[in-house]
């Protein structure tokens, strides 16, 4: 289910925003504005809530509606300010108790010292489940990046995150995490690779949900022209391991989770600002907690309109 991606939007580095192109309106030397609306269909093989260790072991179809707004200002030559809002709404055909709506607000300030840049990002996510309060997430992340050449950028960040659940308050937690990402520009912004690693600690109100984590990720993006239309290909792989502080329920050993995911997507321009996006993701979490052990296939088709 999309809730398994609920927090990913908030923790992905936005260093790529510094060199990834986007559709903009009202652009001049001092400001840029962008907007995107989308609608589509999701096929989910295992509807559930990963944040609450819930899985139905059954599939369903859902409608998707999305909205993204972004602004970039340059009040000074070396200073860049960014802000954004993102709405995601998922409504299932049968499992409507898992209908999920998220609102994400983001802000970022970055100052360039030549090839080195330093900044800080803030993310706030409010999630509602079946129309009721579910989860709020906040993250502050200072970072430093350095462009070693036209082909290589390295970015390091510290992220402080807080999660507050409306129902299961024992899962309320604070996390500290270090992140390191390498951006390899194979053909400027048209083809690049991202390789990254992270490690940190999460401390929850209930020790049963406290853990140490480590993860790896890889991204590949290729943009090209096909019969005069812009095409964007995306490939991604992620691995995350969690070692919990408490034993798994009913077992005399500590809980351990390992999650692996692979994603492939293609976005094709249809005409002007209109494009179609096809995405497939496979996700598997191996856990010694039965309710947290699952395999999932997700397929989406979305129509997008960017301004």
Buried (B, 14 or more C-beta within 10 A) or exposed (E): BBBBBBBEBBBBBBBBBBEEEEBBEEEEEEBBBBBBBBBBBBBBBBBBBBBBBBBBEEBBBBBBBBBBBBBBBBEEEEEBBBBBBBBBBBBBEEBEEBBBBBBBBBBBBBEBEEEEBBBBBBBBBBBBBBEEEBBBBBBEBEBBBBBEEEEEBBBBBBBBBEBBBBEBEEBBBBBEBEBBBBBEBEEEEBBBBBBBBBBBBBBBBBEBBBBBBBBBBBBBBBBEEEEEEEBBBBBBBBBBBBEBBBEBEEEEEEBBBEBBBBBBBBBBBEEEBEBBBBBBBBBBBBBBBEEBBBEBBBBBBBBBBBE
